[in-house]
Amino acid sequence: MLVRWMKQRMKNQHHQETVEDVYTMLTKSSDFSQYEREQNQRTYEISYFQTMIDIDRLHRDILLHLEKAESKDLSSLIEPVPIQNKLITTKAQDVRDKVIEGFIAIRDKNDPSTVALIEAGLASDREVTTPEVEFSVSGPQEAFIESIDTNINLIRKRLPLPQLQVKELTLGKLTKTRVAVMYVEGLVDEANLNTMLQRLNDLEYDQVFDSSSLAQMITDKTMSIFPQLINTERPERVSAVLAEGKVAFLCDGSPEGVFGPVTLVEFFSSLEDYYLPWQIASSVRMLRFISVAFSILATPIYVAVLTYHYELIPKDLLATIMASRSNIPFPPLIEAIFLELTIELLREAGARLPTKVGQTIGIVGGIVIGQASVEAGLTSNVLLIIVALAALASFTTPVYQMGNTIRLIRFPFIVSAALLGGVGVAFCGLYTLAHLLHLTSLGRPYLSPLFPPRIKDWKDAFIRMPFNYMSERPVYLRPRDKGRFNFKRAMEKHDIDE
């Protein structure tokens, strides 16, 4: 009922409010300043939010030039002001929106329904810094910041093309957040672009503060735990995917960009894969896939084997495991859940505490709690090693959102292993595979190029082939221009004397 009442009230204000109503509403705020100024026998009222404007700019670039202007009317009054973003309006909505954004409002007392608006917003953006989440040793060291204009500039520096298009939207009934959809005309598939624009335009939500929450609202399957769009803080990654024919969007106030459509394989590829020799990059990428599989299956297999399948353990290893579990009063399920939850608590506590304290908690807490639990007979040292390695393996995922998914899906596997043994682990694996087959990203298959099979896209899937083999853009994106360069000419080797 409250939401409905707010919608009705905003709708009524949109149709009925006047400029005087806007001024009456704004003057209720303590940081809204108003004063009158006489010039050439005319009285002007100057209004603004103190917290939204640059005071130095107000006095230097606006008031100083207003004193020298001819004040026949508002148009002649603001003409000498050396600021490009200025206008004269009689619309109440324009006055309300612009003043809140940091504009100076000027109106003649004889004609209070006409308002001159001059931009004087306070620039409070931080400087471009190095990436913190997607850190890499090689490559550019610039990251997005909270200013959407600066972020667009970082992308345009890397893609100086007239075909690079920006479609700006305003989302959020209360926040009025600027969202910029970016794509390269002539490359992007119209279906992908239209899907992104339609979902953003159809979005009805009162507040939009970050690109991550916005990405969740427009995903294909909102009930899935798997991310279907990729968030990144690196402008070169957004530039690279735009050059492939993808669609990206930036959100004002968010230091991340979001792009799609994406596939499951892309969540395990890092930008550093393209800065290293292809043999090393391919080896590291394969290591990530193996690490993720180990992180998900190691603890469930331990629980399944110790609960149902003792005969699978070699005799020498069985003696070691039985010795480590001789004083443990709990079944393997409780033991595994206890250690997994302990690791998650330490990880969450380390993430929420200040940096130096968090690092200390993660290292000291893990050693102390692990050693104490083994000595107290609550867990076995074998399982402690397995859980620690599984947690370490989960950190190899380059994309943070996928890392969270891997951390969580281990628990259904562990419970299924305790209930049905190896059959339970297999059942969970098949269910996960069926779920992945059902997922899409902006309508494109999530498991591409594995299913449906796209042999041409395998050159940058599990391994990364040399750049001279990547002559075409990914097939699943259906780009309008498929070729990147001439493959035959790239493979020719000319002698320097020829």
N, C-alpha and C positions, 0 to 999 in steps of 0.2 A: 504493500500500500504506500509506503514512504517513497519508493522508487517511482511509482506511478504518479504520485503527487508532485515530485520534483520534475518529472517529464512534462506534466501539464503546466506547471508554473513556468518552466523555461520556454515552453511553446507559447504561452500567453505573453511573456515578456518579449519574445521575438517578434510578435505581431503587433503589440500595442505600445511598447515603451517608447518614450521620446528622449531627446537629448537631455532635457531637464531631469527626467527620471534617472538617467544614467549618472548625472552629477549628484543627485540626491543620494543615490546608492553609494557612490564612491566616497563622498564626504564622511560617511560613517566610520571610515578607517582612519586610524590615528596617523599613519604615515602618508596620507594624501594631503598635499599642500596646495593652497590657493591664495593668490594675492592679486590685487588690481594695480594697473599701471596706466597712467595718463600720458598721452602723446598726441600732439597736434589737436587738442580739444576733443580727443576720443579716449574712452576708457576701455581698456582691454583686461580681460581676466585670464591669468596664466595659471594652469593647473598641471600637477604631475605627482607621481608617487616618488617620494624621496628615496626609497629603497631600490627603485628600478632604474634610475637615471644616473648618468655621470655628471656630477656637479660641476667639475672643471669644464667639461664640454658644454654644459648649459651656459656658463658665464662667458667662455671664450668664443664659442662658435655660434651661439644663438642670441643671447641678450645683447652682446656688444654690437651685432649687426642689426638687431631690431631698433636700436637707438638711432641708427643712421638712415633707416628706411622711411619712405613716404607712407603715411598711414591713411591713405584715402580709403582703403578697404583691406580685407585680410590678404588678398592676393598680392597687393603691392607691399604689404607689411612683411611677408615672409619671403619675398622674392630675393633680397640680398643675402639671405642665410645660405652659407656654402655647404649645405647638406642635401644630398640627392633625394633621400627618402622623406618626402613631405607631401601632404595633400590637404585639400579643403573638402569637407563633407558635411552633409546634413543628416546622415544616417546614424541612428543611435547605436547600432551594433558595431559600426566601424569605430566610433568614439570609444566604446567600452573595450573592444579588443585591443586597439592600438595603445591606449593609455596603460592597460595592464602589461603590454609588451615593453613599455619603456619609452613611450612617445610623450612629448610636451603638447598639451592642449591649450589653444589660444582662441578666445571668442570675444567678439565685440558686444558690449553691454546693450547696445541698441539692436543687435540682431543675435540673440543668444542661441538660436537654432542652428547657426552655421559655425563650424569649428575648424580651425586650422591645426593640423597635426604635424609635428616635426620629430623625427627619430633622434633620441639621445640616450639610448640604452647603455647600461653599465656592462662592460665586457669583463666577465669574471671567469673566463675559461683558463684552465691550466695549460701549460706548455706540452708539446708532443714529447712523450717519454719512450723508454724502451719497453718492449713487451714483458709482462710479468707472468702471464698464464701460459702462453705459447712461446716460451723462450727457446732460442736456437743460437748455437755458437756462430754459424755461418749465416750470411744473408743480411738484408736490411734490418736495422734496429729501431724502427718506428712503429708506434702503436696508435690506435684510434684514441681519441679523447671524447669528452662529453659534448663537444660542439659539432653539430651536423655539418655546418659550413666548412669547418676545418677538415672533417673526415672526407667530404666530397672533394676537397682540394687535394688531399693525399692520394685519392684514387685518380683524379684527373692528371696529376703529375706523372703517373705511371701509364696512363692510357690517354695520351694527348690526341684524341680523335673527335672529329665533329659528330661521328655516329654514336658516341657515348651519350645516351639520353638519360635525363633525370625527370621523373614524374613525382611531384611533391603532393602529399596528402596531409590532411589534418584529422587526427584520430583522437578519440576521447572527449566525451561531452563536457567533462569538467576540466581536464588537463590541456586540451587543445594542442596535442603534441604533434610536432612536425615529423613526418615520415617521408623519406626519399627513396623511391624505387628506381634502381639503376639497371641498365641493360645496354648492349651494343646493337644498334639497329643494323639489320643485314646479317646478323649472326643468330640472334635469339629466335627460338621457335615461338610463333605467335600464341600457340596453345599454352605454353608455360607462362608467358608474360600475362596473358589474359586471366589465367587461373590465379596468379599472384595478385593482380590488381583487383579482381572481383572479390577475392576473400578479404582483402584489406578494406575495400569500399563497403562491403556488406557487414563489416564488424561493428557490433553495437556494444560498447562498453564505456563506462563513465571515466575510467582512468587508464592511461597508458604511460608508464614511466620508463620501461626498459625494453630493449629489443628481444631479450630472452622470453619475457612473458608474452610479448606480441607473437613470437614464433610459435608458442604453445597454442595460441588461440586459432591459428590458421593452418595447423598441421592436418593431414588427411585423417589420421586415427588418433583422436585426442586421448583415448583410453589406453593406448599402448605405452609401455615403459620405454620403448626404443625411440630416441630422437630421430625426427624425420627431416630436419633442417639443421644446418651446421652454423654455430656461432663462432666468430673469430674476431680477435682483436688486431689482426695484422692486415694492413691495407694492401700489401702485395698479394695476399691470398685472394682477397676479393677481386683485385684486378685480374689475377690469373683465371679465376672461374668466369668472370665476365668475358674474357677473351675466348673462353671455350663455348660460350653461348648460354650461360646460365643467367638467372635473375637474382639480384641482391637488393636488400633494403637496409637503410640506416635509420636510426631513431634518435631524435634530438634528446640529449641528456644521457645517452647510453654510449659507453666506450667499446661497443661491439657491433659488427655487421653480421647479417644473416643472409645466407644464400641457399638456393635450391634450383632444380631438384638434385637430390644427392642419393648415393647408394651406400650400402653397408660397408663396402670396401673402403670408401673414402674416409670413414671415421678412423681408420688405422694407418692412414698415410699422413706424413708430416711434411711441412715445407722444406725441412732439412734434407729430405729424400732427393730433392731436385738440386741441392747445392753440393752433394757428395757424388763421387763416381758411382756409376749405376750398379757395379758389382757390390759395393759396400751398402748402398741404399737398399738394394734388393734383399741382401742378407739381414739387414736391420728390420726391414718390413716383415720378412718371414718370421723373424724372432718375435715380433709383436703378436702375430697371429698365434704362434705356439704359446706365448705367455698368456694370452687371453684364454685359450683353451685350458691351459693348466690352472689358471686362477679360478675358472668356473668348476672344473671337474675334479681337482685334486682332493679337496675335503670330502665331497660326496662319495668318491670311490673309496676313500679310507673308511668311511662309515659303512658303506655297503659291504666291503670285504670283511671287516671285523664283525659285522652283524650276521651275515649269511654265508660268506664265501671264504672261510678259513683255508679251504683246500687249494686256493689259488696262490697262497703265500708260500714261498720257498721255506724249507725247514730252518735254515740258518737265520733268515730274517724273522720267521715266526717266533723263534726263541727270544730274539731281541724285543719284539713288540710285546710279547706276553710278559717279559720282565718289566717293561716300562709301564704296563697296565696292571701289574699285580696288586697294587694298593689303591687303585682308582675305584671308588664306590659307585660311579655313574656309568650308564651305558654310553657307547660311542656318540649317540645323538646328542645327549646333554653335554657331553664333553666338548663336542665340536661347536655347538651353539654358544656355549659359554666363551670359548676362545674367539670365535668370530665376532660376537658382540663386544668383547673386550677390545679387539682391534678396531672396530668401528667407533667405539667410544673414544679411544685414544686419537683416532684420526679426526673425529669431529671436534674434540676438545682442542687439539693442536691447530685446527683451522680457525676457530673462533677466538683464540687468545692472541695477544700481540706476537709479532713475528719471533722475537728472540725467546720469549717464554714458551711459545708453541713448539719451537724446535726442541727445547729442553724437555717438555712434557712428552713429546713423541719418542725421543731417544731413551731418556731415563725411565719414563713410565713403562715403556715396552719391556725393557730389560728387567726392571724390578718386579713388575706384575707377573711377567712370564716365569721368572725364576721362582718367585714366591708360590705361584700356583702349582708348579711341578714339585717343589719341596713339601707343600702342604698335601699332596696327593689328590689334587682336584683334576689335574690333566696330566697326560703323558708327554714326555719330552719329544717323542716322535711326532705326535700331532702338533705340538707347538712349532716344530720346524716346518711342517707342511703348511700350516696356517700362515706362518710368517712369510714363507716363499710365495704363497698364493696372493697375499696382500701386496708383496713387492711386485709380483707379476702384473697386478691390476694397474699399477702406476705407469706401465709402458704405453697405455692408450693415449695418443696425442690430444684427442678431443675430450674435454672434461665431462661433458654430458654423457658420453658413452661410457666413461669410467664409472660414473655413478650407477649406470644400468648394470654393468658387470658386477659391481659390488652387491647389488640387491638380488639379482637372479640366482646367486649362489644358494640362498636360503631355501627356495622351493626344491632345488636339486638335493640338498642335504636331507630335507624332510622325506622326499620321495625315496631316497636311498635307504633311509631308516625303515620305511614302511615296506618297500618291495625289493630292496637290494639293487642288483644290477639292472633288473627290469625297470625299476623306478627311475634310475638314471637315464636309461634308454628312452623311456616314455617321456620324460621331461625334455630330452633332447629333440625328439620328434615333434613334440608340441611347440617348442621354440622355433624349429625349422618351419613348421606349418604356419605359425604366426608371421614369421619373416616373409614367407612366400605371399602372404595376404596383404602385407604392407605396401604402401606406395608413397612417393614423395612428389607432391604436385601432380599426381596422377601417373607418375612414371614408376616402373617396377623397382622395388627397394633392393632386390638381390641381383640386379643387373651389374655386371655382364655374365654372372653365373647362370641366372635364370630370369628371363629367357637368355639362352647362350648367345653372347656377342663376342666371337673369337677375336675380332679386330680390337676390342677394348681390353683384352687380356694383357696387352703389352704394358699397361699401367695399372694392374690390379694387384695380384699377389707379389709380382716383381715389377721393377721399373726398367724397361728397356732403354737403350741409348736414345738420345733426343732425335737422332736422324731417322729412327724408326717410327717416331710419333708424327707422321705426316698428316694424319686426319684427326679431327675432333671426335669426342666420344659419340658413338652411334645412338645411344639411348636418349641423348639430348635432342636429337633430330635438328641439328643446326642447319640454317639455311645455306651457309657456306661450309661445306664439310672439310675442305682441304686447308691445311696450314701452310704447306710448302710443297715443292715438287720433289717427290721421293727419289726418282731416278737421278735427278741432278744433284741431290744431296749425297747420294751414295757414290758418285763419281769421285775418283781420286786423281787429281792432276799433279804432275810433277812441276816443280818450280821453274824448270827450264823450258816448259812447253809454252 
